[in-house]
């Protein structure tokens, strides 16, 4: 009885915590410093090499769908027989438990970029850009295991040279992360969701690997001045005035591009860009899966160059995240929903509360869950990329310097890591076991918090509320040493010390840097703020000059990657304890610790390094086989009485004429889309008649303006309905997609229904004809 009582007590505390945490919003040097290529649109690396192939590398790009996996390519590492769920699984990003998937706005992908040394092909790295909230410990572990199973040349990919980053989209299915905290709002862990990302990532690497060819890399930068805004300027202003004076903005406006050109015919096979902006254009009331603004930018670039002879077939555009921590796409600022006035500057409240303070995107008045604002911010990144590409020209200057390709990766335990500050060697610093402050529960202007929590984690009403302290202490009261270590953070959740039923957050973090010639890519496991990213890149650049003999290094920062460790602020920003500081897990010296480890192992990136191998460090716990899950499977699908799956429901667009800017929809008797993958294909298409009984696909569910909606009609009877909507592209949306032609169209729905016998049967619904007058 005593043991049973302890179990009941622990479960009660856990379930109570789940309820509370589900209420929290969890969103997710000089003016031209040496690590910064240029604020002008310019090629970075001087004249093109006169050696015929002297500046060439092995290059490969690949792309794969992580919305669902292709059955036709399944083998030893494709174990998932169902698609990544686009419905009935809570989204990852806002940690808002009511944001449960109900359909698809845009397919999401893994994009892989491989760079190798032609003389030493084993020297290579692969940089992954996922349309997900972040990289993850378990995802990366699954990818590495899958690559090892492939054998052969795939042995060249391992712990040291595989970087898994996320675009930080807040509009994708969750339930795939390794630690408990991000699982709480997604009903735990879902193997189906996890495996789809792992398998899609492996497939993108496989495609990039098989497509590797000799090629050249070129680099250039420009600026996007109207693509982001600082959502925590009050914290940014706590950075030293002389440091702030070196920059012309409180966000990084730099847009950087690495261009991959095939040596044989000079055609471009891919571009990898870096720009800082949160994937929170789509609000937390959006329930359609999408890649947010960076997913838009990537698809637009890939679609617009399909018929451009400068680009190779299979061209891949990666829009990677950068110093994203305090950077929002809601560029009009944050306002109170009740008064329309700006939110309070220091803590982003309205009448002392956080929940009415919301950031506004460029088209916030559309009342469309942020969809048009999302498209616009993505479109601005696409236009910047295309303009920069055109400026570089077909004979872009390739990057110069030693053709070294190298990388390192290590794990470091940050629960109690003591070191001398890389910014001031006279200071001995120590990191702390992970903890989240009261400001964490205050949320952000992209996704505000509830109750009495605000982005003032040192003096908000919540810090004086005994209820929260009692709840905290029931879970795990912070020790005096932990409290002192995290000051001035007031600890709300002592998550680093919570290991029941498994670890809540990571104490073991990834440190990784990739190098190709003069280019170094810092792979950040957390969301570095603007100034944190600037300091980190500057430190790497200075050390690269001294230790790697690179006179003018190009330093880029990508993430969040590999193991999601929430935020990385400067020490000064940490002291303000807004959301970002309160979410910096390992104390005020977190940034310094990341930089110190990176600098320690930077000499290993030298082409002729004789240093001993970088130690792997302590292995993190992989929780895929022990994680809790409260996500139920599909039991049964049934059509309404007198109907069949795929039947068209009223009202119907039959016989009607539509024009650009109009929305046309068709509804069908549906089935749960979790029943079957769509073969890296589609749930929905719009077809155009091109002859008698002949149709061609004009749009599919990878297109932004074609949306797929699923909903239960009668849970008890297991009936559901699918609606396909097409917002016919007007001049504004006619970017990337093929121009809409006048003619006769119809909508087609592809579904799979699970019968009482447990078998899944495919069906197709064909909608009535309608006319488009373009």
CORQUI-V206562 format. One record per backbone hydrogen bond with DSSP energy under -0.5 kcal/mol. CO is the residue of the C=O (numbers start at 1). NH is the residue of the N-H. If there is no record, write none. Layout:
# CORQUI-V206562
CO;NH, CO;NH
This chain:
# CORQUI-V206562
1;5, 2;6, 3;7, 4;8, 5;9, 6;10, 7;11, 8;12, 9;13, 10;14, 11;15, 12;16, 13;17, 14;18, 15;19, 16;20, 17;21, 18;22, 19;23, 20;23, 21;24, 22;97, 24;26, 28;27, 30;33, 33;36, 35;37, 35;555, 40;42, 42;221, 53;56, 57;59, 57;215, 58;116, 59;213, 60;114, 62;112, 64;110, 67;84, 69;71, 69;679, 70;73, 71;74, 75;78, 77;79, 79;81, 86;103, 89;101, 90;174, 92;172, 94;26, 95;97, 96;99, 98;100, 99;91, 101;88, 102;710, 103;289, 104;708, 108;66, 108;67, 109;131, 110;64, 111;129, 112;62, 113;127, 114;60, 115;125, 116;58, 120;117, 120;123, 122;124, 123;117, 125;115, 126;128, 126;163, 127;113, 128;130, 128;165, 129;111, 130;132, 130;167, 132;168, 132;169, 136;140, 137;141, 138;142, 139;143, 140;144, 141;145, 142;146, 143;147, 144;148, 145;149, 146;150, 147;151, 148;151, 151;154, 152;155, 153;156, 154;157, 156;158, 158;161, 158;162, 161;126, 161;163, 162;164, 163;128, 163;165, 164;562, 165;130, 168;279, 171;290, 172;92, 175;190, 179;183, 180;183, 180;184, 181;184, 181;185, 183;186, 183;188, 184;187, 187;630, 189;191, 190;194, 191;195, 192;196, 193;197, 194;198, 195;199, 196;200, 197;201, 198;202, 199;203, 200;204, 201;205, 202;206, 203;207, 204;208, 205;209, 206;210, 207;211, 209;212, 213;59, 214;263, 214;264, 215;57, 216;261, 217;399, 218;259, 219;44, 220;257, 221;42, 222;255, 223;225, 224;227, 229;231, 229;328, 230;233, 232;235, 232;236, 233;237, 235;238, 236;239, 240;244, 241;245, 243;246, 244;247, 251;253, 252;276, 253;224, 254;256, 255;222, 256;274, 257;220, 257;259, 258;272, 259;218, 259;261, 260;269, 260;270, 261;216, 262;266, 267;262, 268;312, 269;316, 270;260, 271;318, 272;258, 273;320, 274;256, 275;277, 278;280, 279;170, 283;286, 287;102, 287;103, 289;105, 289;106, 291;295, 292;296, 293;297, 294;298, 295;299, 296;300, 297;301, 298;302, 299;303, 300;304, 301;305, 303;306, 305;308, 307;309, 308;311, 310;268, 312;315, 316;271, 316;318, 317;319, 318;273, 318;320, 320;275, 321;559, 322;324, 324;327, 326;231, 326;232, 327;278, 328;229, 329;331, 330;333, 330;360, 333;360, 334;343, 335;358, 336;340, 341;336, 344;348, 347;455, 349;344, 350;353, 353;350, 354;357, 356;337, 356;358, 358;335, 360;332, 360;333, 361;364, 363;366, 364;367, 368;371, 369;283, 370;374, 371;375, 372;376, 373;377, 374;378, 375;379, 376;380, 377;381, 378;382, 379;383, 380;384, 381;385, 382;386, 383;387, 384;388, 385;389, 386;390, 387;391, 388;392, 389;393, 393;396, 397;219, 400;518, 402;404, 404;517, 406;515, 408;513, 410;511, 412;414, 412;509, 415;433, 416;418, 417;431, 419;429, 424;421, 424;427, 426;428, 427;421, 427;429, 429;419, 434;496, 436;492, 436;493, 437;440, 437;441, 438;441, 439;442, 440;443, 441;25, 441;450, 442;449, 445;359, 447;444, 450;453, 452;462, 454;456, 456;459, 456;460, 457;490, 460;463, 460;464, 461;464, 462;465, 464;466, 465;468, 465;469, 466;470, 467;471, 468;472, 469;473, 470;474, 471;475, 472;476, 473;477, 479;483, 480;484, 481;485, 482;486, 483;487, 484;487, 485;588, 486;489, 489;491, 490;438, 493;436, 493;495, 494;497, 495;498, 495;504, 495;505, 497;499, 498;504, 503;180, 504;181, 507;414, 507;509, 509;412, 511;410, 512;523, 513;408, 514;521, 515;406, 516;519, 518;554, 519;516, 520;522, 520;556, 521;514, 521;523, 522;524, 522;558, 523;512, 524;560, 524;561, 525;565, 526;528, 527;568, 528;325, 529;533, 530;534, 531;535, 532;536, 533;537, 534;538, 535;539, 536;540, 537;541, 538;542, 539;543, 540;544, 541;545, 542;546, 543;547, 543;548, 544;548, 544;550, 549;551, 550;553, 553;555, 554;520, 554;556, 556;522, 558;524, 560;135, 560;166, 561;563, 563;565, 565;585, 566;527, 568;529, 569;591, 570;574, 571;575, 573;576, 573;577, 574;577, 577;457, 578;582, 579;583, 581;584, 582;437, 583;567, 583;585, 584;587, 585;435, 586;432, 587;590, 589;593, 590;594, 591;595, 592;596, 593;597, 594;598, 595;599, 596;600, 597;601, 598;602, 601;604, 602;605, 603;606, 606;609, 616;411, 621;623, 623;626, 623;627, 628;189, 630;632, 640;643, 644;647, 647;669, 649;667, 653;656, 656;771, 658;773, 659;662, 662;728, 664;726, 666;724, 667;649, 668;670, 668;722, 669;646, 670;720, 672;675, 673;676, 678;681, 683;750, 684;701, 685;748, 686;698, 686;699, 687;746, 688;696, 691;694, 694;690, 694;691, 696;688, 699;686, 700;703, 701;107, 703;706, 705;707, 705;727, 707;725, 708;104, 709;723, 711;721, 714;717, 714;718, 714;719, 718;638, 719;713, 719;714, 720;670, 721;711, 722;668, 723;709, 723;725, 724;666, 725;707, 726;664, 726;728, 728;661, 730;734, 733;735, 735;737, 743;772, 744;689, 745;770, 746;687, 747;767, 748;685, 749;751, 749;765, 751;763, 753;755, 753;761, 754;637, 755;758, 759;755, 759;761, 761;753, 763;751, 765;749, 765;767, 769;655, 770;745, 771;658, 772;743, 772;774
